[in-house]
């Protein structure tokens, strides 16, 4: 389903292919890219059970959003509220700050191994080493 003009419209995806960062899809009754421009910057919704199973250490954004963010001392510093697709480099985590009221949100690059040390979906947290990264 696609949400356009304040309503849902049912579409049929006839085939798809996963690339490094995206899914390429073919939609029934659309023959070329020009026709598909109406879907640019629109949300396409599918059931979670239709998503392909990911490899180890791969995650969908909906699995990351809502995770508690812990520093290396395992102190909660925030909650992931969204991600930004940075296209050319890496995604950006948008984190709601729970430590101070001076800054409501902060942004951390999603760089695995360097900054993001561990992601534990089952225990609902992501462990980051942001302080050491900034000092470099």
Backbone as ProteinMPNN parsed JSONL, in Angstrom:
{"seq_chain_A": "XXXXXXXXXXXXXXXXXXXXXXXXXXXXXXXXXXXXXXXXXXXXXXXXXXXXXXXXXXXXXXXXXXXXXXXXXXXXXXXXXXXXXXXXXXXXXXXXXXXXXXXXXXXXXXXXXXXXXXXXXXXXXXXXXXXXXXXX", "coords_chain_A": {"N_chain_A": [[0.857, -1.171, 0.0], [0.421, 2.242, -0.631], [0.726, 5.474, 0.73], [-0.867, 8.229, -0.191], [-1.858, 11.539, -0.82], [-3.381, 11.771, 1.509], [-4.639, 9.283, 1.754], [-4.821, 5.691, 1.591], [-3.554, 3.657, -0.986], [-3.868, 0.722, -2.766], [-1.256, -1.231, -4.061], [0.456, -3.488, -6.254], [3.279, -5.292, -5.886], [5.314, -6.785, -8.119], [7.821, -7.93, -8.414], [11.005, -7.869, -6.74], [14.234, -6.582, -5.741], [17.04, -6.702, -3.7], [19.378, -4.224, -3.034], [22.541, -2.874, -1.988], [21.777, -0.859, -0.074], [19.09, -0.405, -0.554], [15.773, -1.348, -1.682], [14.783, -2.408, -4.804], [11.906, -2.226, -6.708], [9.296, -3.659, -8.731], [6.305, -2.512, -9.895], [3.056, -3.55, -10.475], [1.351, -2.762, -13.485], [2.776, -0.458, -13.975], [4.947, 0.759, -16.234], [7.322, 2.149, -16.771], [9.999, 4.195, -15.388], [9.298, 6.881, -15.352], [6.517, 6.937, -14.971], [6.443, 6.117, -12.354], [7.2, 8.241, -10.808], [5.282, 9.481, -9.307], [5.326, 8.226, -6.885], [7.57, 9.096, -5.628], [9.284, 10.033, -2.74], [7.235, 9.119, -1.144], [5.621, 7.07, 1.306], [5.756, 3.59, 1.288], [3.904, 0.905, 2.307], [4.165, -2.267, 3.792], [3.369, -5.582, 4.982], [5.083, -6.743, 7.872], [5.813, -9.426, 7.787], [6.322, -9.844, 5.153], [8.774, -8.904, 4.583], [12.122, -9.581, 3.583], [14.24, -12.017, 5.155], [16.93, -10.932, 7.026], [20.543, -10.941, 6.938], [22.957, -11.929, 9.462], [23.721, -9.363, 11.76], [22.448, -7.386, 10.283], [19.85, -4.975, 10.029], [16.491, -3.794, 10.083], [15.199, -0.473, 9.912], [12.948, -0.101, 11.552], [13.46, -1.879, 13.575], [15.531, -0.735, 14.927], [14.682, 1.799, 15.747], [13.495, 3.094, 18.742], [15.143, 1.684, 20.424], [17.049, 1.669, 23.443], [19.788, 3.809, 24.127], [22.98, 3.186, 25.115], [25.926, 4.248, 26.843], [29.48, 3.478, 26.959], [29.826, 2.848, 29.602], [27.567, 1.641, 30.154], [25.428, 3.234, 30.786], [22.273, 4.668, 30.397], [21.725, 6.935, 27.856], [19.942, 7.895, 26.08], [17.222, 7.495, 23.68], [16.618, 5.957, 20.605], [14.966, 7.713, 18.153], [14.619, 8.113, 15.491], [16.054, 7.7, 12.181], [18.403, 9.003, 9.822], [18.83, 8.841, 6.419], [21.827, 9.07, 4.983], [22.647, 8.866, 2.434], [25.302, 8.96, 0.867], [27.3, 8.184, 2.703], [26.911, 7.117, 5.634], [24.255, 6.096, 7.805], [22.424, 8.239, 10.067], [21.855, 8.321, 13.481], [19.102, 9.505, 15.271], [18.727, 10.679, 18.386], [16.84, 10.829, 21.297], [17.547, 12.746, 23.974], [18.095, 11.744, 27.308], [19.456, 12.606, 29.467], [19.95, 15.381, 29.975], [18.202, 18.526, 30.037], [18.956, 20.513, 28.405], [19.5, 19.983, 25.733], [17.388, 18.545, 23.515], [17.615, 16.539, 21.548], [20.153, 14.548, 19.997], [22.636, 13.726, 17.552], [24.121, 10.917, 16.084], [26.567, 9.336, 14.147], [25.927, 6.319, 12.392], [28.112, 4.224, 12.578], [29.318, 1.222, 12.408], [31.243, -0.81, 14.595], [33.239, 1.206, 14.983], [31.821, 3.35, 16.28], [29.203, 2.403, 16.918], [29.007, -0.159, 18.944], [27.628, -2.422, 19.773], [24.562, -4.049, 19.037], [21.589, -4.974, 20.392], [18.793, -6.389, 19.85], [16.951, -8.059, 21.159], [17.331, -7.438, 23.874], [16.806, -4.802, 23.793], [18.623, -2.58, 23.34], [21.296, -0.377, 22.237], [24.734, -0.15, 22.093], [27.065, 2.377, 22.393], [30.168, 3.979, 21.551], [30.726, 6.819, 21.768], [31.992, 8.959, 23.068], [34.797, 8.371, 23.117], [35.24, 8.355, 20.397], [34.843, 11.008, 19.63], [36.989, 12.243, 20.881], [39.19, 11.517, 19.369]], "CA_chain_A": [[0.0, 0.0, 0.0], [1.117, 3.517, -0.635], [-0.077, 6.532, 1.341], [-0.785, 9.427, -1.021], [-2.99, 12.464, -0.763], [-4.142, 11.473, 2.727], [-5.386, 8.029, 1.683], [-4.05, 4.522, 1.192], [-3.863, 3.096, -2.291], [-3.279, -0.607, -2.861], [-0.429, -1.493, -5.234], [0.959, -4.858, -6.266], [4.694, -5.41, -6.241], [5.429, -8.047, -8.849], [9.134, -8.502, -8.09], [11.879, -6.943, -6.035], [15.647, -6.939, -5.64], [17.723, -5.958, -2.644], [20.71, -3.713, -3.327], [23.271, -2.687, -0.732], [21.034, -0.05, 0.887], [17.708, -0.186, -0.928], [15.037, -2.365, -2.413], [14.23, -1.994, -6.091], [10.669, -2.978, -6.882], [8.494, -3.478, -9.941], [4.913, -2.393, -9.494], [2.129, -3.95, -11.548], [0.707, -1.726, -14.291], [3.681, 0.666, -14.194], [5.875, 0.23, -17.221], [8.624, 2.821, -16.784], [10.335, 5.028, -14.228], [8.569, 8.152, -15.424], [5.208, 6.713, -14.349], [6.616, 5.881, -10.924], [7.568, 9.48, -10.117], [4.228, 9.849, -8.349], [5.637, 7.589, -5.609], [8.787, 9.687, -5.069], [9.161, 10.565, -1.371], [6.032, 8.602, -0.497], [5.821, 5.853, 2.085], [5.104, 2.373, 0.811], [3.715, 0.068, 3.487], [3.961, -3.702, 3.586], [3.342, -6.331, 6.233], [6.424, -7.134, 8.313], [6.122, -10.805, 7.396], [6.709, -9.844, 3.746], [10.164, -8.468, 4.472], [13.072, -10.694, 3.527], [15.044, -12.255, 6.353], [18.236, -10.307, 6.87], [21.718, -11.662, 7.411], [23.407, -11.557, 10.799], [24.18, -7.981, 11.894], [21.678, -6.479, 9.439], [18.649, -4.591, 10.753], [15.573, -2.829, 9.501], [15.101, 0.719, 10.748], [11.912, -0.247, 12.579], [14.034, -2.637, 14.683], [16.474, 0.155, 15.599], [13.923, 2.877, 16.386], [12.953, 2.702, 20.039], [16.167, 1.071, 21.268], [17.768, 2.515, 24.388], [21.185, 4.05, 23.755], [23.849, 3.102, 26.286], [27.333, 4.557, 26.609], [30.357, 2.35, 27.269], [29.648, 2.522, 31.025], [26.223, 1.05, 30.141], [24.465, 4.196, 31.31], [21.336, 5.087, 29.354], [21.866, 8.347, 27.506], [18.856, 8.308, 25.214], [16.409, 6.52, 22.955], [16.612, 6.249, 19.172], [13.62, 8.094, 17.715], [14.56, 8.069, 14.029], [17.331, 7.629, 11.477], [18.491, 9.787, 8.604], [19.599, 8.2, 5.353], [22.825, 10.036, 4.546], [22.926, 8.484, 1.045], [26.642, 8.634, 0.386], [28.232, 7.687, 3.709], [26.353, 6.257, 6.661], [23.018, 6.613, 8.385], [22.575, 9.035, 11.281], [20.89, 8.023, 14.542], [18.538, 10.646, 15.991], [18.553, 10.159, 19.735], [16.218, 11.713, 22.291], [18.413, 12.845, 25.133], [17.429, 11.537, 28.592], [20.349, 13.047, 30.53], [19.822, 16.802, 30.302], [17.107, 19.212, 29.361], [19.511, 21.566, 27.561], [19.412, 19.575, 24.335], [16.397, 17.48, 23.438], [18.039, 15.48, 20.648], [21.492, 14.618, 19.442], [22.809, 12.917, 16.35], [25.338, 10.102, 16.106], [26.702, 8.539, 12.923], [25.783, 4.871, 12.555], [29.34, 3.604, 12.072], [29.505, 0.002, 13.189], [32.559, -1.157, 15.119], [33.917, 2.396, 15.481], [30.948, 4.044, 17.232], [28.176, 1.444, 17.349], [29.755, -1.34, 19.382], [26.756, -3.597, 19.925], [23.116, -3.873, 18.878], [20.903, -6.119, 20.961], [17.352, -6.186, 19.634], [16.209, -8.803, 22.179], [17.421, -6.731, 25.155], [16.341, -3.446, 23.534], [19.615, -1.51, 23.494], [22.436, -0.222, 21.345], [25.886, 0.307, 22.873], [27.882, 3.251, 21.559], [31.409, 4.539, 22.084], [30.724, 8.141, 21.164], [32.944, 9.829, 23.745], [36.142, 8.079, 22.619], [35.312, 8.711, 18.968], [34.95, 12.459, 19.549], [38.317, 12.625, 21.362], [40.235, 11.177, 18.389]], "C_chain_A": [[0.901, 1.231, 0.0], [0.172, 4.564, -0.068], [0.15, 7.811, 0.542], [-2.036, 10.254, -0.843], [-3.955, 12.091, 0.358], [-5.025, 10.235, 2.617], [-4.435, 6.908, 1.255], [-4.517, 4.034, -0.164], [-3.138, 1.76, -2.401], [-2.491, -0.73, -4.166], [0.077, -2.927, -5.135], [2.4, -4.848, -6.747], [4.881, -6.779, -6.87], [6.791, -8.713, -8.659], [9.967, -7.436, -7.402], [13.29, -7.495, -6.005], [16.274, -6.068, -4.57], [19.089, -5.521, -3.154], [21.398, -3.502, -1.986], [22.449, -1.94, 0.319], [19.535, 0.037, 0.625], [17.078, -1.448, -1.504], [14.551, -1.734, -3.712], [13.004, -2.86, -6.335], [10.039, -2.681, -8.236], [7.039, -3.535, -9.504], [4.022, -2.689, -10.701], [1.47, -2.72, -12.179], [1.54, -0.451, -14.455], [4.818, 0.163, -15.071], [7.244, 0.921, -17.231], [8.796, 3.724, -15.565], [9.558, 6.335, -14.197], [7.198, 8.039, -14.754], [5.323, 6.619, -12.827], [6.989, 7.138, -10.136], [6.508, 9.917, -9.107], [4.482, 9.253, -6.966], [6.892, 8.159, -4.954], [8.48, 10.351, -3.738], [7.849, 10.187, -0.69], [6.396, 7.352, 0.292], [5.06, 4.704, 1.452], [5.071, 1.417, 1.996], [3.518, -1.376, 3.064], [3.859, -4.359, 4.955], [4.763, -6.749, 6.594], [6.796, -8.534, 7.848], [6.479, -10.921, 5.914], [8.165, -9.41, 3.546], [11.086, -9.676, 4.387], [13.847, -10.813, 4.835], [16.444, -11.705, 6.095], [19.348, -11.217, 7.383], [22.06, -11.198, 8.824], [23.999, -10.149, 10.749], [23.588, -7.035, 10.853], [20.353, -6.218, 10.144], [17.786, -3.697, 9.881], [15.479, -1.651, 10.462], [14.064, 0.557, 11.849], [12.393, -1.088, 13.757], [14.957, -1.763, 15.528], [15.74, 1.257, 16.363], [13.288, 2.349, 17.667], [13.971, 2.047, 20.955], [16.747, 2.103, 22.234], [19.214, 2.636, 23.931], [22.004, 4.088, 25.044], [25.256, 3.533, 25.907], [28.181, 3.365, 27.053], [30.318, 1.96, 28.752], [28.275, 1.892, 31.257], [25.187, 1.925, 30.852], [23.579, 4.654, 30.158], [21.477, 6.584, 29.119], [20.738, 8.829, 26.588], [18.111, 7.145, 24.602], [16.422, 6.923, 21.485], [15.178, 6.528, 18.741], [13.485, 8.074, 16.194], [15.969, 7.902, 13.487], [17.249, 8.52, 10.248], [19.344, 9.007, 7.621], [20.534, 9.255, 4.78], [23.299, 9.761, 3.118], [24.363, 8.063, 0.775], [27.556, 8.017, 1.435], [27.598, 6.662, 4.641], [25.069, 6.89, 7.175], [23.342, 7.376, 9.667], [21.474, 8.636, 12.258], [20.412, 9.336, 15.158], [18.12, 10.124, 17.354], [17.913, 11.215, 20.632], [17.043, 11.616, 23.564], [17.618, 12.625, 26.425], [18.27, 12.056, 29.755], [20.142, 14.497, 30.942], [18.624, 17.382, 29.574], [17.63, 20.292, 28.418], [19.421, 21.239, 26.074], [18.472, 18.383, 24.242], [16.858, 16.286, 22.625], [19.513, 15.649, 20.322], [21.621, 13.568, 18.356], [24.152, 12.197, 16.403], [25.412, 9.324, 14.796], [26.648, 7.045, 13.229], [26.981, 4.197, 11.883], [29.63, 2.399, 12.953], [30.982, -0.253, 13.447], [33.306, 0.062, 15.657], [33.093, 3.095, 16.561], [29.901, 3.092, 17.792], [28.89, 0.136, 17.669], [28.905, -2.593, 19.46], [25.312, -3.187, 19.711], [22.468, -5.138, 19.408], [19.397, -5.856, 20.899], [16.544, -6.845, 20.749], [16.21, -8.07, 23.531], [17.162, -5.232, 25.009], [17.387, -2.352, 23.791], [20.635, -1.528, 22.365], [23.547, 0.404, 22.185], [26.772, 1.14, 21.965], [29.114, 3.738, 22.307], [31.609, 5.903, 21.443], [31.807, 9.026, 21.775], [34.369, 9.616, 23.225], [36.307, 8.472, 21.158], [35.524, 10.207, 18.813], [36.354, 12.911, 19.942], [39.43, 12.371, 20.357], [40.682, 12.356, 17.573]], "O_chain_A": [[1.994, 1.231, 0.566], [-1.028, 4.55, -0.344], [1.228, 8.402, 0.595], [-3.139, 9.72, -0.728], [-5.173, 12.096, 0.182], [-6.044, 10.138, 3.301], [-3.393, 7.149, 0.645], [-5.713, 4.0, -0.455], [-1.934, 1.678, -2.158], [-2.987, -0.381, -5.237], [0.116, -3.505, -4.049], [2.694, -4.445, -7.872], [4.639, -7.805, -6.235], [6.895, -9.937, -8.738], [9.662, -6.246, -7.478], [13.523, -8.687, -6.209], [16.068, -4.855, -4.536], [19.866, -6.339, -3.647], [20.875, -3.918, -0.952], [22.425, -2.344, 1.482], [18.784, 0.5, 1.483], [17.742, -2.45, -1.769], [13.974, -0.647, -3.704], [13.058, -4.081, -6.188], [10.222, -1.606, -8.808], [6.605, -4.474, -8.838], [4.215, -2.148, -11.79], [1.089, -1.773, -11.489], [1.057, 0.532, -15.016], [5.555, -0.747, -14.693], [8.228, 0.321, -17.663], [7.851, 3.975, -14.817], [9.204, 6.83, -13.127], [6.775, 8.953, -14.048], [4.402, 7.0, -12.104], [7.08, 7.087, -8.909], [6.811, 10.642, -8.16], [3.915, 9.721, -5.979], [7.246, 7.755, -3.846], [7.536, 11.133, -3.623], [7.409, 10.867, 0.238], [7.367, 6.665, -0.025], [3.88, 4.824, 1.122], [6.102, 1.153, 2.614], [2.802, -1.67, 2.107], [4.222, -3.761, 5.967], [5.557, -7.074, 5.711], [7.96, -8.802, 7.547], [6.896, -11.988, 5.465], [8.712, -9.543, 2.451], [10.85, -10.686, 5.051], [14.075, -9.822, 5.528], [17.055, -11.988, 5.064], [19.109, -12.14, 8.161], [21.521, -10.205, 9.314], [24.698, -9.796, 9.799], [24.171, -5.987, 10.572], [19.792, -7.113, 10.777], [18.288, -2.941, 9.049], [15.656, -1.806, 11.67], [14.274, 1.027, 12.967], [11.802, -1.024, 14.834], [15.142, -2.024, 16.716], [16.12, 1.607, 17.48], [12.637, 1.304, 17.676], [13.703, 1.867, 22.143], [16.915, 3.27, 21.88], [19.792, 1.682, 23.412], [21.759, 4.901, 25.935], [25.735, 3.239, 24.812], [27.637, 2.347, 27.481], [30.734, 0.858, 29.113], [27.872, 1.643, 32.393], [24.218, 1.434, 31.431], [24.069, 4.986, 29.079], [21.367, 7.392, 30.041], [20.597, 10.028, 26.348], [18.326, 5.983, 24.946], [16.257, 8.098, 21.159], [14.287, 5.7, 18.932], [12.374, 8.026, 15.666], [16.949, 7.954, 14.231], [16.171, 8.76, 9.705], [20.446, 8.568, 7.951], [20.086, 10.221, 4.163], [24.262, 10.374, 2.657], [24.606, 6.893, 0.478], [28.531, 7.365, 1.061], [27.749, 5.458, 4.434], [24.837, 8.085, 6.992], [24.396, 7.182, 10.272], [20.297, 8.618, 11.899], [21.226, 10.184, 15.525], [17.27, 9.24, 17.463], [18.387, 12.348, 20.714], [17.208, 10.543, 24.144], [16.576, 13.252, 26.618], [17.85, 11.961, 30.908], [20.156, 14.81, 32.132], [18.107, 16.798, 28.622], [16.847, 20.922, 27.707], [19.28, 22.141, 25.249], [18.736, 17.332, 24.826], [16.537, 15.145, 22.96], [20.049, 16.756, 20.367], [20.813, 12.643, 18.261], [25.181, 12.791, 16.725], [24.425, 8.718, 14.38], [27.244, 6.572, 14.196], [26.877, 3.673, 10.774], [30.115, 2.525, 14.077], [31.842, 0.052, 12.621], [33.954, -0.04, 16.699], [33.609, 3.398, 17.636], [29.736, 2.991, 19.007], [29.322, -0.585, 16.769], [29.399, -3.699, 19.241], [24.886, -2.116, 20.145], [22.756, -6.239, 18.939], [18.819, -5.2, 21.765], [15.569, -6.272, 21.233], [15.207, -8.082, 24.245], [17.28, -4.479, 25.976], [17.076, -1.321, 24.388], [20.812, -2.518, 21.654], [23.317, 1.377, 22.903], [27.187, 0.683, 20.9], [29.103, 3.889, 23.528], [32.546, 6.11, 20.671], [32.469, 9.772, 21.053], [35.068, 10.585, 22.926], [37.391, 8.875, 20.735], [36.3, 10.637, 17.959], [36.86, 13.882, 19.377], [40.509, 12.951, 20.477], [41.552, 12.218, 16.713]]}, "name": "protein", "num_of_chains": 1, "seq": "XXXXXXXXXXXXXXXXXXXXXXXXXXXXXXXXXXXXXXXXXXXXXXXXXXXXXXXXXXXXXXXXXXXXXXXXXXXXXXXXXXXXXXXXXXXXXXXXXXXXXXXXXXXXXXXXXXXXXXXXXXXXXXXXXXXXXXXX"}
